[in-house]
């Protein structure tokens, strides 16, 4: 696929979705595609973005208020899944299943591509970078550039992670030429935390433990603690990255309890371990240096299992 316009020609309705619990790249890439298609398509074409409860911090992106929770009942002519494999799109799946044509745009190495048309590039920094490649650069404007920039920034740690390529930086340079206040966007959507978010970050750091001679660090929150602080999964963004900054650590693990005995894990690697392979062994997946999975058991049981798996890769 060279340009997305080749695949949506003649469509009267287009659905766009991403993964459950959408992050910055998911929101930025889907809204960037939405704004672009709204610009190039006729006014009578129906274009929907369907995401499950995106974080409110991204309301600085134009089109955020247009996001739907569920797809329309009638079949879409084209349905585009971005930043996700089809099995992680949640409530959007009926829209995908009934669509006449499906497209998958993703950069996760664990995504085999299951749509009519698949554009999967694990070497890309983000799904937002892939969206940039697929649109006509001459049609870019400030709003589209803002959405794509936020997506790239969030999946590269503001251009600090190893997935930041020279091409990524060249794209970012072109985007900021559109004149949006990118330092303010990063402060609001990436760095700024509420008081409660800082409290739970401090608690996780204080109660974290080192394993495998200090090469693994793990910390987590159970449902009781989450209820005590009145927090949701959105309040825990960035904790695993902070754990990874610990000197001597090769892999960081942050977990929180979805329900009693069921834990969601986020894994971050400093480069030595392919955490996508670790996550896949538990039915999860993701990137070489950032992946996730779900494991059942007590906190200590889950910690022991994940650290043993990581330990085998460290060997």
C-alpha positions as CSV (number, residue, x, y, z in Angstrom):
1,X,0.0,0.0,0.0
2,X,1.5,3.3,-1.1
3,X,-1.2,5.7,-0.1
4,X,-4.4,5.2,1.8
5,X,-6.4,7.1,-0.8
6,X,-5.9,4.2,-3.2
7,X,-7.8,1.9,-0.8
8,X,-10.7,4.2,0.2
9,X,-11.7,5.4,-3.2
10,X,-15.5,5.2,-3.7
11,X,-16.2,4.3,0.0
12,X,-19.3,5.9,1.4
13,X,-18.5,4.9,5.0
14,X,-15.2,4.4,6.8
15,X,-14.5,3.1,10.3
16,X,-11.2,3.7,12.1
17,X,-10.2,2.0,15.4
18,X,-7.3,1.0,17.5
19,X,-6.6,-1.2,20.5
20,X,-8.4,-1.4,23.9
21,X,-7.0,1.0,26.6
22,X,-5.8,3.4,23.9
23,X,-2.5,5.2,24.5
24,X,-1.0,8.3,22.9
25,X,0.1,6.5,19.7
26,X,-3.3,4.8,19.3
27,X,-5.2,8.1,19.8
28,X,-2.8,10.1,17.7
29,X,-2.7,7.7,14.8
30,X,-6.4,7.1,14.6
31,X,-7.3,10.8,14.9
32,X,-4.6,11.7,12.4
33,X,-6.0,9.3,9.9
34,X,-9.6,10.6,10.7
35,X,-8.6,14.3,10.1
36,X,-6.8,13.4,6.9
37,X,-9.8,11.4,5.5
38,X,-12.2,14.1,6.5
39,X,-10.1,16.6,4.5
40,X,-9.8,14.6,1.3
41,X,-13.2,12.8,1.2
42,X,-16.5,14.2,0.0
43,X,-18.6,15.8,2.8
44,X,-21.3,13.1,2.6
45,X,-18.8,10.2,3.4
46,X,-19.3,8.9,6.9
47,X,-16.0,8.6,8.8
48,X,-16.0,7.3,12.4
49,X,-13.3,6.9,14.9
50,X,-14.2,4.2,17.4
51,X,-12.1,3.9,20.6
52,X,-12.9,2.7,24.1
53,X,-12.6,5.5,26.6
54,X,-9.5,7.3,25.4
55,X,-7.6,9.4,28.1
56,X,-8.9,12.9,28.4
57,X,-5.4,14.4,28.2
58,X,-5.6,13.9,24.4
59,X,-8.5,16.3,24.0
60,X,-6.0,18.7,22.7
61,X,-6.2,16.8,19.4
62,X,-8.8,18.1,17.0
63,X,-11.6,15.5,16.5
64,X,-11.3,14.0,20.0
65,X,-14.9,14.9,20.8
66,X,-16.0,13.0,17.7
67,X,-14.7,9.7,19.0
68,X,-17.4,7.0,19.2
69,X,-17.5,4.1,21.7
70,X,-19.3,1.7,19.4
71,X,-19.4,1.3,15.6
72,X,-22.5,2.0,13.6
73,X,-24.9,-0.8,12.9
74,X,-24.7,-0.7,9.1
75,X,-21.6,-2.3,7.5
76,X,-18.8,0.1,6.7
77,X,-17.4,0.1,3.2
78,X,-13.9,0.2,4.7
79,X,-12.7,-0.5,8.2
80,X,-9.2,0.5,9.3
81,X,-7.5,-1.0,12.3
82,X,-4.5,1.1,13.4
83,X,-1.8,0.3,16.1
84,X,-3.4,-3.1,16.9
85,X,-4.0,-6.6,15.8
86,X,-7.7,-7.4,15.2
87,X,-7.9,-9.5,18.4
88,X,-7.4,-6.3,20.6
89,X,-10.0,-3.9,19.2
90,X,-12.6,-4.8,21.8
91,X,-16.1,-3.3,21.1
92,X,-15.1,-2.2,17.6
93,X,-14.9,-5.8,16.4
94,X,-18.5,-6.0,15.0
95,X,-17.7,-3.0,12.7
96,X,-14.6,-4.8,11.5
97,X,-16.3,-8.1,11.0
98,X,-19.1,-6.8,8.9
99,X,-17.0,-4.3,6.8
100,X,-16.7,-4.9,3.0
101,X,-13.0,-4.2,3.1
102,X,-10.6,-4.3,6.0
103,X,-7.2,-2.6,6.4
104,X,-4.6,-3.2,9.2
105,X,-1.8,-0.6,9.8
106,X,0.5,-1.6,12.7
107,X,4.1,-1.7,13.9
108,X,3.8,-4.5,16.5
109,X,6.1,-7.4,15.8
110,X,3.6,-9.8,17.1
111,X,0.9,-8.8,14.6
112,X,0.7,-11.3,11.7
113,X,-1.8,-9.2,9.8
114,X,-5.2,-10.6,9.3
115,X,-7.0,-8.1,7.1
116,X,-7.7,-7.8,3.4
117,X,-4.8,-5.3,3.2
118,X,-2.0,-5.3,5.8
119,X,0.7,-2.7,6.2
120,X,2.8,-4.0,9.1
121,X,6.3,-2.6,9.8
122,X,7.9,-3.6,13.1
123,X,10.8,-1.3,12.4
124,X,8.6,1.8,12.5
125,X,8.7,3.9,15.6
126,X,4.9,4.0,15.9
127,X,1.7,3.6,14.1
128,X,1.6,7.3,13.8
129,X,4.8,7.2,11.7
130,X,3.1,4.7,9.4
131,X,0.0,7.0,9.1
132,X,2.4,9.8,8.0
133,X,3.9,7.5,5.3
134,X,0.4,6.6,3.9
135,X,-1.0,10.1,3.6
136,X,-0.3,12.7,0.9
137,X,2.2,15.2,2.5
138,X,0.8,18.0,0.4
139,X,-2.6,17.6,2.3
140,X,-1.0,17.9,5.8
141,X,-2.1,20.8,8.0
142,X,-1.6,21.9,11.5
143,X,-4.3,19.7,13.1
144,X,-3.2,16.5,11.3
145,X,0.5,17.2,12.1
146,X,-0.4,17.7,15.8
147,X,-2.1,14.4,16.0
148,X,0.7,12.5,14.3
149,X,3.3,14.3,16.4
150,X,1.7,13.4,19.7
151,X,1.4,9.7,18.6
152,X,5.1,9.5,17.6
153,X,6.2,11.4,20.8
154,X,4.4,9.0,23.1
155,X,5.6,5.8,21.5
156,X,9.2,7.0,21.4
157,X,9.4,8.5,24.8
158,X,9.7,12.0,23.2
159,X,12.2,10.7,20.7
160,X,14.4,9.0,23.4
161,X,13.8,5.3,22.9
162,X,15.8,3.1,20.6
163,X,12.9,2.8,18.1
164,X,13.6,6.5,17.2
165,X,15.2,6.3,13.7
166,X,16.7,9.0,11.6
167,X,13.6,8.8,9.5
168,X,11.5,9.3,12.6
169,X,13.4,12.5,13.4
170,X,13.1,13.8,9.8
171,X,9.3,13.3,10.0
172,X,9.1,15.0,13.4
173,X,11.1,18.0,12.0
174,X,8.5,18.3,9.1
175,X,5.6,18.1,11.6
176,X,6.8,20.8,13.9
177,X,7.1,23.2,10.9
178,X,3.3,23.5,11.1
179,X,3.7,25.7,14.1
180,X,1.9,24.0,17.0
181,X,3.3,24.4,20.5
182,X,5.0,21.0,20.8
183,X,6.7,21.6,24.2
184,X,3.3,22.5,25.7
185,X,1.7,19.4,24.2
186,X,4.5,17.2,25.6
187,X,4.1,18.7,29.1
188,X,0.4,18.2,29.2
189,X,0.1,14.8,27.6
190,X,3.4,13.1,28.6
191,X,5.1,14.7,31.7
192,X,2.3,16.2,33.7
193,X,0.9,14.0,36.5
194,X,-1.8,14.5,39.1
195,X,-1.0,14.4,42.8
196,X,-2.6,10.9,43.1
197,X,-0.6,9.7,40.1
198,X,2.6,10.8,41.8
199,X,1.5,9.2,45.0
200,X,1.0,5.8,43.4
201,X,4.3,6.1,41.4
202,X,6.1,6.7,44.7
203,X,4.3,3.7,46.3
204,X,5.3,1.4,43.5
205,X,8.9,2.5,43.5
206,X,9.1,2.2,47.3
207,X,7.7,-1.3,47.3
208,X,9.4,-2.6,44.2
209,X,11.9,-5.5,44.4
210,X,15.0,-6.5,42.5
211,X,15.5,-10.0,41.1
212,X,18.2,-11.9,39.2
213,X,21.1,-10.0,40.9
214,X,19.5,-6.6,40.3
215,X,18.9,-7.1,36.6
216,X,15.1,-7.3,36.9
217,X,12.9,-4.9,38.8
218,X,9.2,-5.6,39.5
219,X,6.4,-3.6,41.2
220,X,2.7,-3.6,41.2
221,X,-0.7,-2.6,42.6
222,X,-3.5,-4.8,43.7
223,X,-7.2,-4.0,43.4
224,X,-7.4,-3.0,47.1
225,X,-4.7,-0.4,46.7
226,X,-6.2,0.9,43.5
227,X,-9.5,1.3,45.2
228,X,-7.9,3.1,48.1
229,X,-6.5,5.7,45.9
230,X,-9.5,5.8,43.5
231,X,-7.4,5.2,40.4
232,X,-7.8,3.4,37.1
233,X,-5.4,2.0,34.5
234,X,-5.0,5.4,33.0
235,X,-3.4,6.7,36.2
236,X,-0.6,4.2,35.9
237,X,0.9,5.3,32.6
238,X,4.6,5.8,32.8
239,X,5.3,3.7,35.9
240,X,7.0,0.9,34.1
241,X,9.3,3.4,32.3
242,X,10.3,4.9,35.6
243,X,11.1,1.5,37.0
244,X,13.3,0.9,33.9
245,X,15.5,3.8,34.8
246,X,16.9,1.9,37.8
247,X,20.7,1.5,37.5
248,X,21.8,-2.0,36.6
249,X,18.3,-3.1,35.5
250,X,17.8,-4.9,32.2
251,X,14.1,-5.5,32.4
252,X,11.3,-3.7,34.3
253,X,8.0,-5.3,35.1
254,X,4.9,-3.4,36.3
255,X,1.7,-5.2,37.0
256,X,-1.8,-4.3,38.3
257,X,-4.7,-6.4,39.2
258,X,-7.6,-6.4,36.7
259,X,-9.7,-8.4,39.1
260,X,-8.7,-10.7,42.1
261,X,-6.1,-13.1,40.8
262,X,-5.8,-11.7,37.3
263,X,-2.9,-9.3,36.5
264,X,-2.0,-7.2,33.6
265,X,1.8,-6.9,33.1
266,X,3.8,-4.3,31.2
267,X,7.4,-5.2,30.3
268,X,10.2,-2.8,29.4
269,X,13.7,-3.9,28.2
270,X,16.8,-1.8,28.2
271,X,17.9,-3.7,25.1
272,X,19.4,-7.0,26.2
273,X,16.1,-9.0,26.4
274,X,13.4,-9.3,23.7
275,X,10.4,-8.8,25.9
276,X,8.0,-9.5,23.0
277,X,9.1,-13.1,23.1
278,X,8.6,-13.2,26.9
279,X,5.1,-11.7,26.6
280,X,4.2,-14.1,23.8
281,X,5.0,-17.1,26.0
282,X,2.2,-15.9,28.2
283,X,-0.2,-15.2,25.4
284,X,0.7,-11.5,25.1
285,X,2.9,-9.6,22.7
286,X,4.1,-6.2,21.6
287,X,7.6,-4.8,20.8
288,X,11.1,-6.1,21.3
289,X,11.6,-3.5,24.1
290,X,8.0,-2.9,25.2
291,X,5.4,-5.6,25.6
292,X,2.6,-6.8,27.8
293,X,0.6,-9.9,28.8
294,X,-2.0,-11.1,31.4
295,X,-1.1,-13.8,34.0
296,X,-3.3,-15.3,36.7
297,X,-2.2,-16.0,40.3
298,X,-1.2,-14.2,43.4
299,X,1.2,-11.3,43.2
300,X,4.1,-13.4,44.3
301,X,3.2,-16.3,42.0
302,X,3.0,-14.0,39.0
303,X,6.2,-12.2,39.9
304,X,8.0,-15.6,40.2
305,X,6.7,-16.8,36.8
306,X,7.5,-13.7,34.9
307,X,11.0,-13.2,36.4
308,X,11.8,-16.9,35.7
309,X,10.9,-16.4,32.1
310,X,12.9,-13.2,31.8
311,X,15.8,-14.9,33.6
312,X,16.0,-17.6,31.0
313,X,16.4,-14.8,28.3
314,X,19.1,-13.1,30.4
315,X,21.1,-16.4,30.4
